[in-house]
Amino acid sequence: MAKHILIVDDDALLRRSLAFNLEQAGFRAETAGTAEDALAKVRLDPPDLVLLDIGLPGMDGLDALRALRQQLNVPVIFLTARRRELDEVLGLELGADDYITKPFDFDVLLAHIKAVLRRAGSVATKPPEFGPLVVGDMVIDPAAHTVTVAGRPVELAPREFDLLAVLAREAGRVLSVDELLSRVWGAEYVGEPQVVYVHIRWLREKLETDPQHPQRIVTVRGVGYKLVE
């Protein structure tokens, strides 16, 4: 059955063009010009993926993402004309799965859509991992999707959790940036090290006593990162 994609953008021409191209590529496309319209459509006909513009009139894309996450767990790709990294980083921390900056080539967008859907599918079909991972006083439970440090619960965004779990499974071993990209984000992201740097920084802010002098997630210069007790 064709995957259902909801396009949320206030540019009517872009909506029509994207919907046409996505349908030509074998998807079922639906469009909305505002976040409020999109949220109403999501309730009636839940999509498999949402393309969401950050700069929407009324409720903006960041608020729309928060509201969307309360309704259902569906992959979201941000479309943004604002190239400032802050927007992109904020979007990913809020739980968007990916972002692409305008103007973009449709083939590039299509590759991002296929990669995000593939990752979402592999997560859904992946058997649960048995048993929590224990690294010193930190306990990571993949089945319950929880992390505690010295008994204190720590809230992590989905991708932060995935990154920490990969490091924990290889505790004490140095993992290269490309290896982390491939295992957490997918091979399409190899060559985009900034994604790893940003998520490592967020993890350190949440897990380290002093994020400027990390004791848990250690940088091995010129090689990568390792998680230690």
Secondary structure, DSSP 4 states (H G I P E B T S, - for coil): -PPEEEEE-S-HHHHHHHHHHHHHTT-EEEEESSHHHHHHHHHHS--SEEEEESS-SSS-HHHHHHHHHHH----EEEEES---HHHHHHHHHTT--EEEESS--HHHHHHHHHHHHHHHHHHHHSPPPPS-EEETTEEEETTTTEEEETTEE----HHHHHHHHHHHHTTTS-B-HHHHIIIII-GGGTT-THHHHHHHHHHHHHH-SSTTS-SSEEEETTTEEEE--
